[in-house]
Amino acid sequence: MISRATIDKIYQVAIIEEVVGEFVHLKRSGSAYKGLSPFANEKTPSFFVVPAKGIYKDFSSGKGGNVIDFLMQHEKLSYPEALRWLAGKYQIDIEEDQQSDEQLQEKSEREQLSVVTEFAARYFQEQMHDSEEGKAIGLSYFQERGFRDDTIRKFQLGYCPDKWDAMTQAALEQKYQLDYLVKAGLTRERDGKIYDFFRGRVMFPIHNISGKVIAFGGRTLKAEKDIAKYFNSPESELYVKSNVLYGLHLAKNSIVKHDMCYLVEGYTDVISMHQAGVENVVSSSGTSLTEGQIRLIRRYTPNITILYDGDSAGIKASFRGIDMILKEGMNVRVLLFPDGDDPDSYSRKHSSEEIQEFIAKNARDFISFKTSLLLEDAGNDPVKKAALIRGIVESIALIPDGISRSVYVQECSRLMGMSEAVLMTELNKVLVTNFKKEKKADVPNEVPLFDDLPADGIPEGVAEDFSIQHQEKDLIRILLHYGEQPIEISLINEDGHEEKHQVSVAEYIISNLESDEITLESAVYSNIYKEYVELIAKEVFPQATNFTQHQDQTISGESSAILISPYALSENWQRHFIYPETEDMHLRKAAKDCIFRLKLKRVQRIIIDLSKELEAAVGDDEKYDALLQEKIMLDKARAEISKYFGTVIGS
């Protein structure tokens, strides 16, 4: 168990914009930072980080919280794992109690997989650098490829001994569980015998975006044709290959700096380019490009240049993936290396400046590249040429921006010697077809009308107007934002005279709710409110951090989300000596409005319930009359509250 003092120290030292910035490309926006959501697919930034409050809010997915919450939600870490991650980053010592076998057994599957994977990464490196077999086979292979020692260690390259189960036995000796070695794909079982899956292979650790090893690629050095050249770890709770790009943990800062991501095919392509000084490069590791991988890149830049080795068959096979990039609204360029070269070999023969210059001079936008490449295949065959034109137009139709589509149509018209009007007509047909498909896919299920409501209540999705969650959320928001702020209220003394008193916003709200015996229905808001009241009773005025740094992740997440607004007044107003009124200028009214809205909604809810009881009580005159009197009183209360807002509601 990590001590509270250590946790507090981690919160004090951790810089949220620095931590989040490792996973999301953030740009300053007033006193906050914003970027594209790492949790949802969006093109307009709605992800905010507020350093002054130490919190973030993603308005696309609804997620929010403090720096711990972010790591837990984004990296799928447990609470202790997130604390350890931050402690490691900021070099904070954590003293941990020795864990028993029972405690180890209780760890999550993800954590156990992470533990055995990290062990394997260390084991493979030690075997390559410290054992005779590893140095003679694994290390010599990487050195022959031209990799320097610093590069080898940077990418944590290693070697798995060519023995039946050496790695597995080493893991078992250190009390790692066989079950998790198997699930991580490190150990296999055949005919009741266990063996090392990667035996006799040089190892390429695959890292997540934070630099943690989550899987491996293993290359055989044997010449037999019936042996697969590369083995990759199977997917697991830890590793989903469609959401991982090789080298991204080392490339992300350079991608942001250059506003460009180079996409290559293999592990050695990435490593060689890094060694040459070009670090904004990642690889899909031999898999077809996926939406998840594209969105990873888009967090850091909208610009991708795909580097090919000149194999036209491979390029054509990748067209579908590149169409996916266009659909995401990203800018795609393509580069072919000279015959006989690929990113790996070219990088080993040229300097960083020469590589960058070659890419700048030879990269072409993808639409133009695809047109010229396929025109060569079509030749003078009209059928092939028509199919080519249709394929090009379908790619252009995927581009979200209308101006970009128009520019590409003009370029294709020039390249293919075809009327721009004909291409535009065909483009519009494709756009209409695509729109109809999307519209059909987006049609929601029918929502029943209120006349068709079932007897057991209002269905989810239609019940929002009857919920008081919004009012309760607003009440908590005001408490967290302004609870300590003073406001002036009027009270009538024993002589009937009005007296002015100064109280805090929190005291005003709490006294109003207690006088009417109002409790909050939402579990999370009720818990926040109760803890808030308890702290005041102890004469400790609650701070926002009491809740944004709460150990209950539901409380910390919701508190953080409440404290961030996607809207902020521009500083330009003040530069022009214009000072718009803000909520904090009218705190008494804001607090009173909040209380009355909550009361009004509660009264409306009770009236709805009473109306149902009245219908059921028909025939029981005594009960009916009692319920009717209660409803009349509530209708009057509703009318009085409504007058406060300047509306009249009939009974």
C-alpha positions in Angstrom: 0.0 0.0 0.0 1.4 3.4 -1.0 1.3 5.9 1.8 -0.9 9.0 1.6 2.2 11.2 2.1 3.8 9.7 -1.0 0.6 10.1 -3.0 0.4 13.7 -1.9 4.0 14.2 -3.0 3.2 12.7 -6.4 0.3 15.1 -6.9 2.5 18.1 -5.9 5.3 17.2 -8.3 3.4 15.9 -11.3 2.7 18.5 -14.0 -0.5 17.5 -15.7 0.2 19.2 -19.0 3.6 17.6 -19.1 2.2 14.1 -18.5 -0.8 14.5 -20.8 1.5 16.1 -23.4 3.3 12.7 -23.8 0.1 11.3 -25.3 -1.7 14.3 -26.8 -0.4 17.2 -28.8 -1.5 20.1 -26.7 -1.7 23.8 -27.7 -2.1 26.7 -25.3 -5.6 28.2 -25.3 -5.8 31.0 -22.8 -5.0 29.7 -19.3 -5.6 26.1 -20.5 -4.3 23.7 -23.1 -6.4 21.9 -25.7 -5.9 19.1 -28.3 -7.7 16.3 -30.1 -9.4 13.8 -27.9 -7.3 10.6 -27.2 -10.5 8.8 -26.3 -12.8 9.7 -29.3 -12.5 10.2 -33.1 -12.8 13.9 -33.7 -11.4 16.6 -36.0 -12.1 19.7 -33.9 -10.2 19.8 -30.5 -12.5 19.3 -27.5 -9.9 18.0 -25.0 -8.9 20.5 -22.4 -6.1 20.5 -19.7 -6.2 23.2 -16.9 -2.8 23.4 -15.2 -4.0 25.7 -12.5 -6.5 23.1 -11.3 -4.5 20.0 -12.2 -7.3 18.5 -14.2 -8.4 17.6 -17.7 -11.8 17.3 -19.4 -12.6 15.5 -22.7 -15.9 16.9 -24.0 -16.1 14.3 -26.8 -16.1 11.2 -24.6 -17.2 12.8 -21.3 -14.0 11.6 -19.5 -12.3 13.9 -17.1 -10.2 13.9 -13.9 -6.7 14.5 -12.6 -3.4 13.3 -13.8 -3.9 9.9 -12.2 -7.3 9.5 -13.7 -5.8 10.3 -17.2 -3.2 7.6 -16.9 -5.7 5.0 -15.6 -8.1 5.8 -18.5 -5.7 6.2 -21.3 -3.0 3.7 -20.4 -5.5 1.2 -18.7 -3.4 1.3 -15.5 -4.6 0.5 -12.1 -4.5 3.2 -9.4 -1.2 1.9 -7.9 0.3 1.4 -11.4 -0.5 5.1 -12.3 1.1 6.2 -9.1 4.2 4.2 -9.8 4.3 5.5 -13.4 4.4 9.1 -12.1 6.9 8.2 -9.4 9.2 6.8 -12.0 8.9 9.8 -14.2 9.6 12.3 -11.5 12.1 10.1 -9.6 10.0 9.8 -6.4 10.9 6.9 -4.1 8.0 4.6 -3.2 8.4 2.2 -0.3 6.2 -0.8 -0.9 5.4 -3.6 1.5 6.5 -7.1 0.5 3.6 -8.8 -1.3 2.4 -12.2 -0.3 1.6 -14.9 -2.9 -2.1 -14.2 -2.2 -1.7 -10.5 -3.0 0.2 -11.3 -6.2 -2.6 -13.6 -7.2 -5.1 -10.8 -6.8 -3.4 -8.4 -9.2 -5.2 -7.7 -12.4 -4.6 -9.7 -15.5 -3.3 -6.6 -17.3 -0.8 -5.9 -14.5 0.4 -9.5 -14.5 0.9 -9.5 -18.2 2.8 -6.3 -17.9 5.1 -7.8 -15.2 6.0 -10.9 -17.2 6.5 -8.9 -20.4 8.9 -6.4 -18.7 10.7 -9.4 -17.3 11.1 -10.9 -20.7 12.4 -7.6 -22.2 15.1 -7.5 -19.5 15.9 -11.2 -20.0 16.3 -10.9 -23.8 18.6 -7.9 -23.4 20.8 -9.6 -20.7 21.1 -12.7 -22.8 22.3 -10.8 -25.9 24.8 -8.6 -24.0 26.0 -11.1 -21.3 25.9 -14.6 -22.8 28.3 -16.0 -25.3 25.5 -17.3 -27.5 23.7 -13.9 -27.4 26.8 -12.0 -28.3 27.9 -14.4 -31.0 24.5 -14.6 -32.7 22.1 -11.8 -31.6 24.5 -8.9 -31.0 26.6 -9.7 -34.1 23.5 -9.7 -36.3 22.5 -6.2 -35.1 26.1 -4.9 -35.5 26.2 -6.4 -39.0 23.1 -4.4 -39.8 25.0 -1.3 -38.9 23.3 -0.6 -35.6 25.5 1.2 -33.0 25.5 0.1 -29.4 23.5 3.2 -28.2 20.9 2.5 -30.8 20.6 -1.2 -29.8 20.1 -0.1 -26.2 17.7 2.7 -27.1 15.3 0.2 -28.7 16.0 -2.4 -26.1 16.8 -5.0 -28.7 17.6 -8.5 -27.4 18.0 -12.2 -28.1 16.1 -15.3 -27.0 18.4 -18.3 -26.6 18.0 -21.2 -29.0 17.1 -23.6 -26.2 13.8 -25.4 -25.7 12.5 -23.5 -22.6 15.4 -21.5 -21.1 13.4 -18.2 -20.9 10.3 -20.0 -19.4 12.4 -21.8 -16.8 14.2 -18.5 -15.8 10.8 -16.9 -15.4 9.4 -19.7 -13.3 12.4 -19.7 -11.0 11.6 -16.0 -10.3 8.0 -17.0 -9.3 6.3 -15.6 -12.5 3.2 -17.6 -13.3 3.1 -19.9 -16.3 -0.4 -19.0 -17.1 0.6 -15.4 -17.8 3.7 -16.4 -19.7 1.4 -18.3 -22.0 -1.2 -15.5 -22.3 1.6 -13.0 -23.1 2.7 -15.3 -26.0 6.1 -15.9 -24.5 5.6 -19.6 -23.8 3.7 -22.2 -25.8 2.6 -25.7 -24.9 2.7 -28.8 -27.1 1.9 -32.4 -26.1 2.1 -31.5 -22.5 5.5 -29.9 -22.8 6.2 -26.1 -22.6 8.7 -24.3 -24.8 9.8 -20.7 -25.6 7.9 -19.3 -28.5 10.7 -16.9 -29.6 13.6 -19.3 -29.1 16.6 -18.7 -31.4 15.3 -15.3 -32.5 16.6 -11.7 -32.2 14.0 -9.7 -30.4 12.3 -6.3 -31.1 10.3 -5.1 -28.1 7.1 -3.3 -29.0 6.2 -0.4 -26.7 3.0 1.5 -25.9 3.0 5.2 -26.2 4.4 5.7 -22.7 7.4 3.5 -23.5 6.3 0.4 -21.6 7.0 -3.0 -23.3 3.7 -4.7 -24.3 4.7 -7.2 -26.9 7.6 -8.5 -29.1 8.5 -9.1 -32.7 11.0 -12.0 -33.1 13.1 -12.5 -36.3 14.7 -15.8 -37.1 18.3 -15.9 -38.3 17.9 -19.4 -39.8 17.8 -19.9 -43.6 15.1 -22.7 -43.7 12.2 -21.6 -46.0 9.6 -23.4 -43.9 10.4 -21.2 -40.8 8.5 -17.9 -40.6 10.9 -15.0 -40.8 9.0 -13.0 -38.2 6.9 -14.0 -35.2 4.8 -11.5 -33.3 3.2 -11.7 -29.9 -0.5 -12.6 -30.0 -3.0 -10.0 -29.0 -3.8 -9.8 -25.3 -5.3 -7.6 -22.7 -2.1 -5.7 -22.9 -1.5 -5.6 -26.6 -3.9 -4.8 -29.4 -1.9 -4.5 -32.6 -4.4 -2.3 -34.4 -3.9 0.4 -31.8 -0.1 0.3 -31.7 2.6 1.9 -33.9 6.2 0.7 -33.5 8.5 3.5 -32.3 5.8 6.0 -31.5 7.0 6.4 -27.9 10.4 7.6 -29.3 8.9 9.5 -32.3 6.0 11.6 -30.8 8.0 14.6 -29.8 9.8 14.8 -33.1 6.5 14.4 -35.0 5.1 17.4 -33.1 8.3 19.4 -33.7 8.4 18.7 -37.5 4.6 18.6 -37.9 5.1 15.4 -40.0 5.1 11.7 -39.4 7.0 9.3 -41.7 5.3 5.9 -42.0 7.5 2.9 -42.9 6.9 -0.9 -43.0 9.4 -2.6 -40.7 11.2 -2.5 -37.4 14.6 -2.0 -38.9 13.4 0.9 -41.1 12.4 2.8 -38.0 15.6 1.9 -36.1 17.9 2.9 -39.0 16.2 6.2 -39.6 16.4 7.0 -35.9 20.1 6.2 -35.9 20.5 8.5 -38.9 18.9 11.3 -36.9 15.4 11.2 -38.4 13.2 10.4 -35.4 9.7 11.4 -36.6 9.2 7.9 -38.0 6.9 5.0 -37.0 5.9 1.6 -38.4 2.7 -0.4 -38.6 5.0 -3.4 -38.1 3.9 -5.4 -41.1 0.1 -5.2 -40.5 -2.3 -3.4 -42.7 -2.8 0.2 -41.5 -5.8 0.6 -39.2 -8.1 3.4 -38.1 -6.7 3.1 -34.6 -3.1 3.6 -35.9 -4.2 6.6 -38.1 -5.8 8.3 -35.1 -2.7 7.8 -33.0 -0.7 9.8 -35.6 -3.4 12.4 -35.9 -3.1 13.3 -32.2 0.4 14.7 -33.1 0.1 15.9 -36.7 -2.3 15.9 -39.7 0.6 15.2 -42.1 1.8 11.7 -43.1 4.5 10.8 -45.6 4.5 7.1 -46.5 8.0 5.8 -47.4 8.0 2.8 -49.9 10.8 0.6 -51.2 9.6 0.8 -54.8 7.6 -2.5 -54.8 4.5 -1.4 -56.9 2.5 -4.5 -55.9 2.9 -3.7 -52.2 2.0 0.0 -52.8 -1.2 -1.0 -54.6 -2.1 -3.4 -51.8 -1.8 -0.5 -49.3 -4.3 1.8 -51.2 -7.2 0.9 -48.9 -5.2 2.0 -45.8 -4.3 5.3 -47.5 -7.9 5.9 -48.4 -8.6 5.6 -44.7 -6.1 8.3 -44.0 -7.8 10.6 -46.5 -11.1 9.9 -44.9 -9.7 11.1 -41.6 -9.0 14.5 -43.2 -5.2 14.0 -43.1 -2.7 15.1 -45.7 -0.9 12.1 -47.3 2.3 12.2 -49.3 4.1 9.2 -50.8 7.8 8.7 -51.4 9.5 5.9 -53.5 13.1 5.2 -52.7 15.5 4.4 -55.6 15.5 0.8 -56.9 17.2 -1.5 -54.5 16.8 0.8 -51.5 14.3 0.9 -48.7 14.2 3.3 -45.7 16.6 1.0 -43.8 19.3 0.7 -46.4 19.0 4.3 -47.6 19.3 5.6 -44.0 22.5 3.6 -43.5 24.1 5.3 -46.5 23.0 8.9 -45.9 23.0 11.6 -43.3 20.0 13.1 -41.6 20.2 16.2 -43.8 20.5 14.1 -47.0 17.5 12.0 -46.1 15.3 15.0 -45.2 16.4 16.7 -48.5 15.6 13.6 -50.5 12.2 13.3 -49.0 11.4 17.0 -49.4 12.3 16.9 -53.2 10.7 13.5 -54.1 7.5 13.1 -51.9 4.3 13.6 -53.9 0.7 14.0 -52.8 -1.0 10.7 -52.8 -3.8 11.4 -55.3 -1.3 12.6 -57.9 0.9 9.6 -57.2 -2.0 7.1 -57.4 -3.2 8.6 -60.7 0.2 8.5 -62.4 1.0 5.0 -61.1 -2.3 3.4 -62.3 -2.3 5.3 -65.6 0.8 3.3 -66.5 -1.1 0.1 -65.9 -4.2 1.3 -67.8 -2.3 2.3 -70.9 -4.7 2.7 -73.8 -7.3 0.3 -72.5 -10.5 2.3 -72.1 -12.1 -0.1 -69.7 -9.1 0.0 -67.4 -8.9 3.7 -67.7 -12.6 4.1 -66.8 -12.1 1.9 -63.7 -9.0 4.0 -62.8 -10.9 7.2 -63.0 -13.7 5.8 -60.9 -11.2 4.6 -58.2 -9.5 8.0 -58.1 -12.8 9.8 -57.8 -13.8 7.5 -54.9 -10.6 8.4 -53.1 -11.2 12.1 -53.6 -14.7 11.7 -52.3 -13.3 10.5 -49.0 -11.6 13.8 -48.3 -13.8 15.8 -45.8 -12.7 19.3 -47.0 -14.6 20.6 -50.0 -11.8 22.9 -51.2 -9.2 20.1 -51.1 -11.5 17.9 -53.1 -11.9 20.6 -55.7 -8.1 21.1 -56.0 -7.6 17.4 -56.5 -10.3 17.2 -59.2 -8.4 19.9 -61.1 -5.1 18.1 -60.7 -6.6 14.8 -61.9 -8.3 16.5 -64.8 -4.9 17.8 -65.9 -3.1 14.4 -65.4 -5.8 12.3 -67.2 -6.7 14.8 -69.9 -10.3 14.7 -68.9 -12.9 17.4 -68.5 -13.1 18.8 -65.0 -16.9 19.0 -65.2 -17.1 15.2 -66.0 -15.0 14.4 -63.0 -17.0 16.8 -60.7 -20.2 15.2 -61.9 -18.9 11.7 -61.0 -17.6 13.0 -57.7 -21.0 14.4 -56.7 -22.6 11.0 -57.5 -20.1 9.3 -55.2 -20.7 11.9 -52.5 -24.5 11.5 -52.6 -24.1 7.7 -52.4 -21.7 7.9 -49.5 -24.1 10.4 -47.7 -27.0 8.0 -48.1 -25.0 5.1 -46.7 -23.9 7.2 -43.7 -27.4 8.6 -43.1 -28.9 5.1 -43.2 -26.3 3.9 -40.7 -27.0 6.8 -38.4 -30.8 6.3 -38.1 -31.5 5.8 -34.4 -33.9 3.3 -33.0 -37.4 4.6 -32.6 -38.0 6.2 -29.2 -41.5 5.6 -27.8 -43.8 8.7 -27.4 -44.9 9.7 -23.9 -48.4 8.4 -24.7 -46.9 4.9 -25.0 -44.9 4.9 -21.8 -44.8 1.6 -20.0 -46.4 1.3 -16.6 -43.1 0.8 -14.8 -41.7 4.2 -15.7 -40.0 6.4 -18.3 -37.5 4.6 -20.5 -33.9 5.6 -20.6 -33.2 8.3 -23.3 -36.6 10.0 -22.8 -36.3 10.5 -19.1 -33.9 13.4 -19.2 -36.5 16.1 -18.7 -37.6 14.3 -15.5 -34.1 13.9 -14.1 -32.7 16.2 -11.5 -29.1 15.2 -12.3 -28.4 18.4 -14.2 -29.5 20.5 -11.3 -27.5 18.5 -8.8 -24.5 18.8 -11.0 -24.8 22.5 -11.2 -25.1 22.7 -7.4 -21.9 20.8 -6.9 -20.2 23.0 -9.6 -21.0 26.1 -7.7 -19.8 24.6 -4.4 -16.5 23.6 -6.0 -16.0 26.8 -7.9 -17.2 29.4 -5.4 -18.0 27.7 -2.1 -15.7 29.8 0.0 -16.7 33.1 -1.7 -18.6 35.5 0.5 -22.1 36.8 -0.4 -24.5 39.2 1.3 -27.9 38.1 2.4 -30.8 39.8 4.2 -32.4 38.3 7.3 -35.4 39.6 9.3 -34.5 40.0 13.1 -36.9 39.6 16.1 -38.0 43.3 15.7 -39.1 42.7 12.2 -36.2 44.7 10.7 -34.0 43.6 7.8 -30.4 43.0 8.6 -27.5 42.4 6.2 -25.3 39.4 6.9 -22.2 38.0 5.1 -22.0 34.2 4.6 -20.1 31.9 2.3 -21.8 30.5 -0.8 -21.5 27.1 0.7 -23.2 28.1 4.0 -26.0 29.7 2.0 -26.6 26.6 -0.1 -26.2 24.0 2.7 -28.6 25.9 5.0 -31.2 26.1 2.3 -31.1 22.4 1.5 -31.1 21.4 5.2 -34.1 23.7 6.0 -36.2 21.8 3.3 -34.6 18.4 4.1 -33.4 18.1 0.5 -30.9 15.3 -0.3 -29.2 14.6 -3.6 -30.3 11.6 -5.6 -27.2 11.0 -7.8 -24.8 8.7 -5.9 -21.6 10.6 -7.0 -23.0 14.1 -6.3 -24.5 12.9 -3.0 -21.1 11.6 -1.9 -19.3 14.8 -2.9 -21.9 16.9 -1.1 -21.8 14.8 2.1 -18.0 15.0 2.2 -18.2 18.7 1.6 -20.6 19.2 4.5 -18.5 17.0 6.8 -15.4 19.0 6.1 -17.2 22.3 6.9 -18.5 20.7 10.1 -14.8 20.1 11.0 -14.1 23.8 10.3 -12.0 22.8 7.3 -13.1 24.7 4.3 -13.1 22.3 1.3 -10.8 23.0 -1.6 -11.3 21.7 -5.1 -8.3 19.5 -4.7 -10.1 17.6 -1.9 -12.2 16.2 -4.6 -10.1 16.3 -7.8 -7.4 14.4 -6.0 -9.8 12.0 -4.2 -8.9 8.4 -4.0 -12.4 7.5 -5.2 -11.9 7.7 -9.0 -15.6 8.4 -9.6 -15.4 11.4 -7.3 -12.1 12.7 -8.7 -13.2 12.2 -12.3 -16.6 13.9 -11.9 -15.2 16.8 -9.8 -12.5 17.5 -12.4 -15.0 17.3 -15.2 -17.3 19.8 -13.5 -14.5 22.3 -13.0 -13.7 22.6 -16.7 -15.8 24.5 -19.2 -15.1 24.3 -23.0 -16.0 28.0 -23.2 -13.9 30.9 -21.9 -14.1 34.6 -22.4 -11.4 35.8 -24.8 -8.7 38.0 -23.3 -9.1 40.3 -26.3 -12.2 41.8 -24.6 -10.1 43.2 -21.8 -7.5 44.5 -24.2 -10.2 46.7 -25.7 -11.4 47.8 -22.2 -14.6 45.7 -22.5 -15.4 43.7 -19.3 -18.3 41.3 -19.8 -20.2 40.3 -16.6 -19.3 36.8 -15.4 -21.0 34.4 -13.0 -18.7 35.2 -10.1 -19.9 38.8 -10.2 -23.4 37.6 -9.2 -22.7 34.8 -6.9 -25.8 35.3 -4.7 -28.1 35.1 -7.7 -26.2 32.1 -9.1 -26.5 30.2 -5.8 -30.2 31.1 -5.4 -31.0 30.2 -9.0 -29.3 26.8 -8.5 -31.3 26.1 -5.3 -34.6 27.1 -6.9 -34.0 25.0 -10.0 -33.3 22.0 -7.9 -36.4 22.6 -5.8 -38.6 23.2 -8.9 -37.4 19.9 -10.5 -38.0 18.0 -7.3 -41.5 19.4 -7.0 -42.2 18.5 -10.6 -41.0 15.0 -10.0 -43.2 14.5 -6.9 -46.2 15.9 -8.8 -45.7 13.3 -11.5 -45.6 10.5 -8.9 -48.6 11.9 -7.2 -50.6 12.0 -10.4 -49.9 8.3 -10.9 -51.1 7.6 -7.3 -54.2 9.6 -7.9 -55.1 7.5 -10.9 -54.6 4.4 -8.9 -56.7 5.7 -6.0 -59.9 6.3 -8.0 -62.6 4.6 -6.0 -60.9 5.1 -2.7 -62.4 8.5 -1.8 -60.5 9.0 1.5 -57.1 8.2 -0.1 -58.0 10.2 -3.2 -58.9 13.3 -1.3 -55.7 13.2 0.8 -53.6 12.8 -2.3 -55.5 15.6 -4.1 -54.9 18.0 -1.2 -51.2 17.2 -1.3 -51.1 17.8 -5.0 -52.8 21.1 -4.7 -50.2 22.3 -2.2 -47.4 21.1 -4.5 -48.9 22.8 -7.5 -49.0 26.1 -5.4 -45.3 25.5 -4.4 -44.4 24.9 -8.1 -46.2 28.1 -9.1 -44.4 30.1 -6.4 -41.0 28.8 -7.5 -41.8 29.4 -11.1 -42.6 33.1 -10.4 -39.0 33.5 -9.2 -37.9 32.7 -12.8 -40.5 34.9 -14.3 -42.7 32.1 -15.6 -46.2 31.1 -14.8 -47.1 27.4 -14.5 -50.8 26.5 -14.1 -52.0 23.9 -11.8 
